[in-house]
Amino acid sequence: MPTDLSITVLEQKGLLSISLNKPKKRNALDKAMIEGLSNALDKGQSPSVRCVLITGQDGAFCAGADLNEFYQLFDEEPDVLAAHIYDVANLLHNNVIEKIFGLNKPVIAGINGIAAGAGMSLSLACDMRICSQSSRFVMAYSQIGCTADGGSTYFLPKLVGLAKAKELYLMNSPISAEYAQSIGLVNQVVPDSSFDRHSLELGLRLAESATNAIGSTKALFNQDFNNELHDHLRREANVISQVSRTKDFRNGVQSFIEKKKPWFQGN
Protein backbone atom coordinates (compact mmCIF):
# COMPACT_ATOMS: atom_id res chain seq x y z
CA MET A 1 0.00 0.00 0.00
CA PRO A 2 2.19 2.90 -1.16
CA THR A 3 1.64 6.38 0.31
CA ASP A 4 3.75 8.65 -1.90
CA LEU A 5 7.01 8.57 -3.82
CA SER A 6 9.18 9.29 -0.76
CA ILE A 7 7.53 6.83 1.65
CA THR A 8 6.73 3.16 1.11
CA VAL A 9 4.42 1.25 3.42
CA LEU A 10 3.82 -2.47 3.74
CA GLU A 11 1.59 -4.28 6.22
CA GLN A 12 2.13 -7.99 6.85
CA LYS A 13 1.04 -10.20 9.73
CA GLY A 14 0.39 -7.24 12.02
CA LEU A 15 3.67 -5.46 11.22
CA LEU A 16 3.53 -2.07 9.51
CA SER A 17 6.85 -1.42 7.78
CA ILE A 18 7.48 2.22 6.85
CA SER A 19 10.49 2.97 4.65
CA LEU A 20 11.93 6.40 3.89
CA ASN A 21 12.53 6.26 0.16
CA LYS A 22 14.59 9.13 -1.18
CA PRO A 23 17.96 7.38 -1.61
CA LYS A 24 19.56 10.07 -3.82
CA LYS A 25 19.36 12.42 -0.81
CA ARG A 26 20.04 9.67 1.73
CA ASN A 27 16.38 9.93 2.80
CA ALA A 28 16.71 13.54 3.99
CA LEU A 29 13.47 15.00 5.29
CA ASP A 30 11.67 17.83 3.51
CA LYS A 31 8.18 19.07 4.29
CA ALA A 32 6.48 16.71 1.82
CA MET A 33 8.35 13.70 3.18
CA ILE A 34 7.41 14.57 6.77
CA GLU A 35 3.77 14.77 5.69
CA GLY A 36 4.10 11.37 3.99
CA LEU A 37 5.64 9.88 7.13
CA SER A 38 2.82 11.35 9.20
CA ASN A 39 0.22 9.78 6.92
CA ALA A 40 2.00 6.43 7.13
CA LEU A 41 2.04 6.59 10.93
CA ASP A 42 -1.73 7.17 10.90
CA LYS A 43 -2.05 3.67 9.43
CA GLY A 44 -0.42 2.43 12.63
CA GLN A 45 -3.62 3.29 14.49
CA SER A 46 -5.43 0.46 12.68
CA PRO A 47 -6.38 -2.48 14.97
CA SER A 48 -4.77 -4.80 12.42
CA VAL A 49 -1.36 -3.20 13.09
CA ARG A 50 0.40 -4.44 16.21
CA CYS A 51 3.94 -3.16 15.63
CA VAL A 52 5.56 -0.45 13.48
CA LEU A 53 9.03 -0.63 11.92
CA ILE A 54 10.61 2.54 10.48
CA THR A 55 13.65 2.16 8.26
CA GLY A 56 15.32 3.68 5.21
CA GLN A 57 16.03 2.54 1.68
CA ASP A 58 19.41 1.86 0.06
CA GLY A 59 21.93 2.03 2.87
CA ALA A 60 20.75 5.14 4.72
CA PHE A 61 18.29 5.63 7.53
CA CYS A 62 17.89 9.41 7.33
CA ALA A 63 20.49 12.13 6.73
CA GLY A 64 18.45 14.76 8.57
CA ALA A 65 16.62 17.75 7.15
CA ASP A 66 16.87 18.51 3.43
CA LEU A 67 18.84 21.75 3.75
CA ASN A 68 18.23 22.65 0.12
CA GLU A 69 14.66 23.42 1.11
CA PHE A 70 15.94 26.06 3.55
CA TYR A 71 18.72 27.32 1.29
CA GLN A 72 16.22 28.20 -1.43
CA LEU A 73 14.71 30.77 0.94
CA PHE A 74 17.96 32.59 1.71
CA ASP A 75 17.11 35.40 -0.69
CA GLU A 76 13.84 36.04 1.15
CA GLU A 77 13.44 38.19 4.25
CA PRO A 78 14.69 36.49 7.44
CA ASP A 79 11.12 36.28 8.73
CA VAL A 80 10.13 34.12 5.75
CA LEU A 81 12.88 31.56 6.41
CA ALA A 82 12.25 31.61 10.16
CA ALA A 83 8.51 31.03 9.66
CA HIS A 84 9.16 28.15 7.25
CA ILE A 85 11.61 26.46 9.61
CA TYR A 86 9.16 26.92 12.49
CA ASP A 87 6.38 25.31 10.44
CA VAL A 88 8.56 22.38 9.35
CA ALA A 89 9.80 21.80 12.92
CA ASN A 90 6.27 21.80 14.28
CA LEU A 91 5.13 19.48 11.50
CA LEU A 92 7.88 17.02 12.44
CA HIS A 93 7.22 17.41 16.15
CA ASN A 94 3.42 17.25 16.19
CA ASN A 95 2.78 14.89 13.30
CA VAL A 96 5.68 12.45 13.64
CA ILE A 97 7.54 12.59 16.97
CA GLU A 98 4.45 12.87 19.17
CA LYS A 99 2.61 10.26 17.09
CA ILE A 100 5.44 7.76 17.60
CA PHE A 101 5.65 8.57 21.31
CA GLY A 102 1.89 8.25 21.81
CA LEU A 103 1.21 5.20 19.64
CA ASN A 104 -0.13 2.41 21.85
CA LYS A 105 2.04 -0.26 20.24
CA PRO A 106 5.80 -0.76 19.83
CA VAL A 107 7.69 1.33 17.27
CA ILE A 108 11.12 0.09 16.13
CA ALA A 109 13.73 2.20 14.37
CA GLY A 110 15.63 -0.03 11.95
CA ILE A 111 18.77 2.02 11.35
CA ASN A 112 20.57 0.74 8.28
CA GLY A 113 23.08 3.49 7.57
CA ILE A 114 23.60 7.12 8.46
CA ALA A 115 21.29 8.64 11.06
CA ALA A 116 22.09 12.35 11.20
CA GLY A 117 20.39 15.44 12.59
CA ALA A 118 16.63 15.07 12.44
CA GLY A 119 17.15 11.48 11.27
CA MET A 120 18.93 10.65 14.51
CA SER A 121 16.18 12.51 16.39
CA LEU A 122 13.54 10.43 14.62
CA SER A 123 15.19 7.23 15.81
CA LEU A 124 15.33 8.50 19.41
CA ALA A 125 11.55 8.85 19.57
CA CYS A 126 11.09 5.14 18.82
CA ASP A 127 10.75 2.49 21.52
CA MET A 128 13.65 0.37 20.27
CA ARG A 129 16.60 1.10 18.02
CA ILE A 130 18.37 -1.69 16.15
CA CYS A 131 21.10 -0.91 13.66
CA SER A 132 23.38 -2.50 11.14
CA GLN A 133 27.04 -2.75 12.02
CA SER A 134 28.09 -0.13 9.47
CA SER A 135 25.56 2.46 10.72
CA ARG A 136 26.79 5.82 11.92
CA PHE A 137 25.19 8.47 14.10
CA VAL A 138 25.93 12.20 14.17
CA MET A 139 23.89 15.07 15.56
CA ALA A 140 25.10 17.38 12.74
CA TYR A 141 23.34 20.50 14.05
CA SER A 142 26.39 22.38 15.33
CA GLN A 143 28.06 21.83 11.94
CA ILE A 144 25.54 24.22 10.38
CA GLY A 145 25.26 26.64 13.31
CA CYS A 146 21.88 25.26 14.31
CA THR A 147 20.11 24.16 17.46
CA ALA A 148 18.92 20.56 17.78
CA ASP A 149 15.30 19.65 17.10
CA GLY A 150 13.11 16.59 16.55
CA GLY A 151 12.98 15.99 20.29
CA SER A 152 16.68 15.13 20.51
CA THR A 153 17.32 17.57 23.38
CA TYR A 154 14.48 15.79 25.19
CA PHE A 155 15.19 12.11 24.46
CA LEU A 156 18.98 12.01 24.17
CA PRO A 157 19.87 13.00 27.78
CA LYS A 158 17.38 10.39 29.04
CA LEU A 159 19.11 7.69 27.00
CA VAL A 160 22.81 8.52 27.39
CA GLY A 161 22.96 11.07 30.22
CA LEU A 162 23.26 14.84 30.12
CA ALA A 163 27.06 15.06 29.83
CA LYS A 164 27.26 12.59 26.93
CA ALA A 165 24.32 14.24 25.17
CA LYS A 166 26.07 17.61 25.31
CA GLU A 167 29.29 16.02 24.05
CA LEU A 168 27.53 14.48 21.04
CA TYR A 169 26.09 17.89 20.12
CA LEU A 170 29.23 19.93 20.79
CA MET A 171 31.82 17.63 19.20
CA ASN A 172 29.60 16.61 16.29
CA SER A 173 31.75 13.55 15.57
CA PRO A 174 30.16 10.55 13.86
CA ILE A 175 29.95 7.56 16.20
CA SER A 176 29.90 3.89 15.29
CA ALA A 177 27.08 1.46 15.91
CA GLU A 178 29.13 -0.35 18.54
CA TYR A 179 29.88 2.88 20.41
CA ALA A 180 26.24 3.91 20.18
CA GLN A 181 25.27 0.64 21.82
CA SER A 182 27.91 1.02 24.53
CA ILE A 183 26.45 4.37 25.66
CA GLY A 184 22.84 3.18 25.55
CA LEU A 185 21.82 4.92 22.35
CA VAL A 186 20.78 1.72 20.55
CA ASN A 187 19.48 -1.63 21.75
CA GLN A 188 20.99 -4.02 19.23
CA VAL A 189 23.72 -4.08 16.58
CA VAL A 190 23.53 -6.75 13.88
CA PRO A 191 25.74 -7.60 10.89
CA ASP A 192 24.87 -5.73 7.70
CA SER A 193 24.20 -8.99 5.88
CA SER A 194 21.47 -10.05 8.31
CA PHE A 195 20.00 -6.63 9.16
CA ASP A 196 16.92 -6.83 6.93
CA ARG A 197 16.03 -10.32 8.10
CA HIS A 198 16.69 -9.53 11.75
CA SER A 199 14.64 -6.31 11.79
CA LEU A 200 11.74 -8.04 10.05
CA GLU A 201 11.84 -10.97 12.46
CA LEU A 202 11.92 -8.64 15.46
CA GLY A 203 8.98 -6.66 14.13
CA LEU A 204 6.95 -9.80 13.45
CA ARG A 205 7.82 -11.16 16.89
CA LEU A 206 6.52 -8.02 18.60
CA ALA A 207 3.46 -8.04 16.33
CA GLU A 208 2.62 -11.46 17.79
CA SER A 209 2.95 -10.22 21.38
CA ALA A 210 0.21 -9.06 23.76
CA THR A 211 -0.54 -5.74 22.07
CA ASN A 212 -2.81 -4.31 24.78
CA ALA A 213 -0.34 -5.11 27.55
CA ILE A 214 2.56 -3.68 25.56
CA GLY A 215 0.64 -0.52 24.69
CA SER A 216 -0.44 0.01 28.29
CA THR A 217 3.08 -0.56 29.60
CA LYS A 218 4.49 1.86 27.02
CA ALA A 219 1.99 4.44 28.25
CA LEU A 220 3.10 3.83 31.84
CA PHE A 221 6.77 4.27 30.89
CA ASN A 222 5.90 7.51 29.09
CA GLN A 223 3.31 8.84 31.55
CA ASP A 224 5.53 11.25 33.44
CA PHE A 225 6.83 12.73 30.20
CA ASN A 226 3.68 13.32 28.12
CA ASN A 227 2.99 16.97 28.93
CA GLU A 228 6.66 17.80 29.24
CA LEU A 229 7.42 16.42 25.77
CA HIS A 230 4.80 18.59 24.05
CA ASP A 231 6.06 21.76 25.75
CA HIS A 232 9.68 20.83 25.07
CA LEU A 233 9.04 20.28 21.36
CA ARG A 234 7.40 23.69 21.17
CA ARG A 235 10.48 25.28 22.74
CA GLU A 236 12.72 23.49 20.24
CA ALA A 237 10.66 24.87 17.34
CA ASN A 238 10.82 28.39 18.74
CA VAL A 239 14.59 28.31 19.27
CA ILE A 240 15.48 26.80 15.89
CA SER A 241 13.31 29.43 14.21
CA GLN A 242 15.14 32.20 16.07
CA VAL A 243 18.58 30.77 15.28
CA SER A 244 17.72 30.64 11.56
CA ARG A 245 18.04 34.44 11.56
CA THR A 246 21.74 34.34 12.49
CA LYS A 247 24.66 34.79 10.11
CA ASP A 248 26.24 31.61 11.45
CA PHE A 249 23.21 29.52 10.44
CA ARG A 250 23.22 30.92 6.92
CA ASN A 251 26.97 30.40 6.67
CA GLY A 252 26.62 26.85 7.99
CA VAL A 253 23.87 25.83 5.59
CA GLN A 254 25.58 27.46 2.60
CA SER A 255 28.88 25.78 3.47
CA PHE A 256 27.13 22.42 3.73
CA ILE A 257 25.45 22.86 0.35
CA GLU A 258 28.71 23.98 -1.27
CA LYS A 259 30.76 21.32 0.57
CA LYS A 260 33.01 23.90 2.24
CA LYS A 261 34.19 24.30 5.81
CA PRO A 262 31.95 26.81 7.64
CA TRP A 263 33.43 29.97 9.14
CA PHE A 264 31.43 30.86 12.24
CA GLN A 265 31.72 34.29 13.86
CA GLY A 266 29.37 33.79 16.79
CA ASN A 267 26.48 35.87 15.51
C-alpha positions as CSV (number, residue, x, y, z in Angstrom):
1,M,0.0,0.0,0.0
2,P,2.2,2.9,-1.2
3,T,1.6,6.4,0.3
4,D,3.8,8.6,-1.9
5,L,7.0,8.6,-3.8
6,S,9.2,9.3,-0.8
7,I,7.5,6.8,1.6
8,T,6.7,3.2,1.1
9,V,4.4,1.3,3.4
10,L,3.8,-2.5,3.7
11,E,1.6,-4.3,6.2
12,Q,2.1,-8.0,6.8
13,K,1.0,-10.2,9.7
14,G,0.4,-7.2,12.0
15,L,3.7,-5.5,11.2
16,L,3.5,-2.1,9.5
17,S,6.9,-1.4,7.8
18,I,7.5,2.2,6.8
19,S,10.5,3.0,4.7
20,L,11.9,6.4,3.9
21,N,12.5,6.3,0.2
22,K,14.6,9.1,-1.2
23,P,18.0,7.4,-1.6
24,K,19.6,10.1,-3.8
25,K,19.4,12.4,-0.8
26,R,20.0,9.7,1.7
27,N,16.4,9.9,2.8
28,A,16.7,13.5,4.0
29,L,13.5,15.0,5.3
30,D,11.7,17.8,3.5
31,K,8.2,19.1,4.3
32,A,6.5,16.7,1.8
33,M,8.4,13.7,3.2
34,I,7.4,14.6,6.8
35,E,3.8,14.8,5.7
36,G,4.1,11.4,4.0
37,L,5.6,9.9,7.1
38,S,2.8,11.3,9.2
39,N,0.2,9.8,6.9
40,A,2.0,6.4,7.1
41,L,2.0,6.6,10.9
42,D,-1.7,7.2,10.9
43,K,-2.1,3.7,9.4
44,G,-0.4,2.4,12.6
45,Q,-3.6,3.3,14.5
46,S,-5.4,0.5,12.7
47,P,-6.4,-2.5,15.0
48,S,-4.8,-4.8,12.4
49,V,-1.4,-3.2,13.1
50,R,0.4,-4.4,16.2
51,C,3.9,-3.2,15.6
52,V,5.6,-0.5,13.5
53,L,9.0,-0.6,11.9
54,I,10.6,2.5,10.5
55,T,13.6,2.2,8.3
56,G,15.3,3.7,5.2
57,Q,16.0,2.5,1.7
58,D,19.4,1.9,0.1
59,G,21.9,2.0,2.9
60,A,20.7,5.1,4.7
61,F,18.3,5.6,7.5
62,C,17.9,9.4,7.3
63,A,20.5,12.1,6.7
64,G,18.4,14.8,8.6
65,A,16.6,17.7,7.1
66,D,16.9,18.5,3.4
67,L,18.8,21.8,3.7
68,N,18.2,22.7,0.1
69,E,14.7,23.4,1.1
70,F,15.9,26.1,3.6
71,Y,18.7,27.3,1.3
72,Q,16.2,28.2,-1.4
73,L,14.7,30.8,0.9
74,F,18.0,32.6,1.7
75,D,17.1,35.4,-0.7
76,E,13.8,36.0,1.2
77,E,13.4,38.2,4.2
78,P,14.7,36.5,7.4
79,D,11.1,36.3,8.7
80,V,10.1,34.1,5.8
81,L,12.9,31.6,6.4
82,A,12.2,31.6,10.2
83,A,8.5,31.0,9.7
84,H,9.2,28.2,7.3
85,I,11.6,26.5,9.6
86,Y,9.2,26.9,12.5
87,D,6.4,25.3,10.4
88,V,8.6,22.4,9.4
89,A,9.8,21.8,12.9
90,N,6.3,21.8,14.3
91,L,5.1,19.5,11.5
92,L,7.9,17.0,12.4
93,H,7.2,17.4,16.2
94,N,3.4,17.2,16.2
95,N,2.8,14.9,13.3
96,V,5.7,12.5,13.6
97,I,7.5,12.6,17.0
98,E,4.4,12.9,19.2
99,K,2.6,10.3,17.1
100,I,5.4,7.8,17.6
101,F,5.7,8.6,21.3
102,G,1.9,8.3,21.8
103,L,1.2,5.2,19.6
104,N,-0.1,2.4,21.9
105,K,2.0,-0.3,20.2
106,P,5.8,-0.8,19.8
107,V,7.7,1.3,17.3
108,I,11.1,0.1,16.1
109,A,13.7,2.2,14.4
110,G,15.6,0.0,12.0
111,I,18.8,2.0,11.4
112,N,20.6,0.7,8.3
113,G,23.1,3.5,7.6
114,I,23.6,7.1,8.5
115,A,21.3,8.6,11.1
116,A,22.1,12.3,11.2
117,G,20.4,15.4,12.6
118,A,16.6,15.1,12.4
119,G,17.1,11.5,11.3
120,M,18.9,10.7,14.5
121,S,16.2,12.5,16.4
122,L,13.5,10.4,14.6
123,S,15.2,7.2,15.8
124,L,15.3,8.5,19.4
125,A,11.5,8.9,19.6
126,C,11.1,5.1,18.8
127,D,10.7,2.5,21.5
128,M,13.7,0.4,20.3
129,R,16.6,1.1,18.0
130,I,18.4,-1.7,16.1
131,C,21.1,-0.9,13.7
132,S,23.4,-2.5,11.1
133,Q,27.0,-2.8,12.0
134,S,28.1,-0.1,9.5
135,S,25.6,2.5,10.7
136,R,26.8,5.8,11.9
137,F,25.2,8.5,14.1
138,V,25.9,12.2,14.2
139,M,23.9,15.1,15.6
140,A,25.1,17.4,12.7
141,Y,23.3,20.5,14.0
142,S,26.4,22.4,15.3
143,Q,28.1,21.8,11.9
144,I,25.5,24.2,10.4
145,G,25.3,26.6,13.3
146,C,21.9,25.3,14.3
147,T,20.1,24.2,17.5
148,A,18.9,20.6,17.8
149,D,15.3,19.6,17.1
150,G,13.1,16.6,16.5
151,G,13.0,16.0,20.3
152,S,16.7,15.1,20.5
153,T,17.3,17.6,23.4
154,Y,14.5,15.8,25.2
155,F,15.2,12.1,24.5
156,L,19.0,12.0,24.2
157,P,19.9,13.0,27.8
158,K,17.4,10.4,29.0
159,L,19.1,7.7,27.0
160,V,22.8,8.5,27.4
161,G,23.0,11.1,30.2
162,L,23.3,14.8,30.1
163,A,27.1,15.1,29.8
164,K,27.3,12.6,26.9
165,A,24.3,14.2,25.2
166,K,26.1,17.6,25.3
167,E,29.3,16.0,24.1
168,L,27.5,14.5,21.0
169,Y,26.1,17.9,20.1
170,L,29.2,19.9,20.8
171,M,31.8,17.6,19.2
172,N,29.6,16.6,16.3
173,S,31.8,13.6,15.6
174,P,30.2,10.5,13.9
175,I,30.0,7.6,16.2
176,S,29.9,3.9,15.3
177,A,27.1,1.5,15.9
178,E,29.1,-0.3,18.5
179,Y,29.9,2.9,20.4
180,A,26.2,3.9,20.2
181,Q,25.3,0.6,21.8
182,S,27.9,1.0,24.5
183,I,26.5,4.4,25.7
184,G,22.8,3.2,25.6
185,L,21.8,4.9,22.3
186,V,20.8,1.7,20.6
187,N,19.5,-1.6,21.8
188,Q,21.0,-4.0,19.2
189,V,23.7,-4.1,16.6
190,V,23.5,-6.7,13.9
191,P,25.7,-7.6,10.9
192,D,24.9,-5.7,7.7
193,S,24.2,-9.0,5.9
194,S,21.5,-10.0,8.3
195,F,20.0,-6.6,9.2
196,D,16.9,-6.8,6.9
197,R,16.0,-10.3,8.1
198,H,16.7,-9.5,11.8
199,S,14.6,-6.3,11.8
200,L,11.7,-8.0,10.0
201,E,11.8,-11.0,12.5
202,L,11.9,-8.6,15.5
203,G,9.0,-6.7,14.1
204,L,6.9,-9.8,13.4
205,R,7.8,-11.2,16.9
206,L,6.5,-8.0,18.6
207,A,3.5,-8.0,16.3
208,E,2.6,-11.5,17.8
209,S,2.9,-10.2,21.4
210,A,0.2,-9.1,23.8
211,T,-0.5,-5.7,22.1
212,N,-2.8,-4.3,24.8
213,A,-0.3,-5.1,27.6
214,I,2.6,-3.7,25.6
215,G,0.6,-0.5,24.7
216,S,-0.4,0.0,28.3
217,T,3.1,-0.6,29.6
218,K,4.5,1.9,27.0
219,A,2.0,4.4,28.2
220,L,3.1,3.8,31.8
221,F,6.8,4.3,30.9
222,N,5.9,7.5,29.1
223,Q,3.3,8.8,31.6
224,D,5.5,11.2,33.4
225,F,6.8,12.7,30.2
226,N,3.7,13.3,28.1
227,N,3.0,17.0,28.9
228,E,6.7,17.8,29.2
229,L,7.4,16.4,25.8
230,H,4.8,18.6,24.1
231,D,6.1,21.8,25.7
232,H,9.7,20.8,25.1
233,L,9.0,20.3,21.4
234,R,7.4,23.7,21.2
235,R,10.5,25.3,22.7
236,E,12.7,23.5,20.2
237,A,10.7,24.9,17.3
238,N,10.8,28.4,18.7
239,V,14.6,28.3,19.3
240,I,15.5,26.8,15.9
241,S,13.3,29.4,14.2
242,Q,15.1,32.2,16.1
243,V,18.6,30.8,15.3
244,S,17.7,30.6,11.6
245,R,18.0,34.4,11.6
246,T,21.7,34.3,12.5
247,K,24.7,34.8,10.1
248,D,26.2,31.6,11.4
249,F,23.2,29.5,10.4
250,R,23.2,30.9,6.9
251,N,27.0,30.4,6.7
252,G,26.6,26.9,8.0
253,V,23.9,25.8,5.6
254,Q,25.6,27.5,2.6
255,S,28.9,25.8,3.5
256,F,27.1,22.4,3.7
257,I,25.5,22.9,0.4
258,E,28.7,24.0,-1.3
259,K,30.8,21.3,0.6
260,K,33.0,23.9,2.2
261,K,34.2,24.3,5.8
262,P,32.0,26.8,7.6
263,W,33.4,30.0,9.1
264,F,31.4,30.9,12.2
265,Q,31.7,34.3,13.9
266,G,29.4,33.8,16.8
267,N,26.5,35.9,15.5
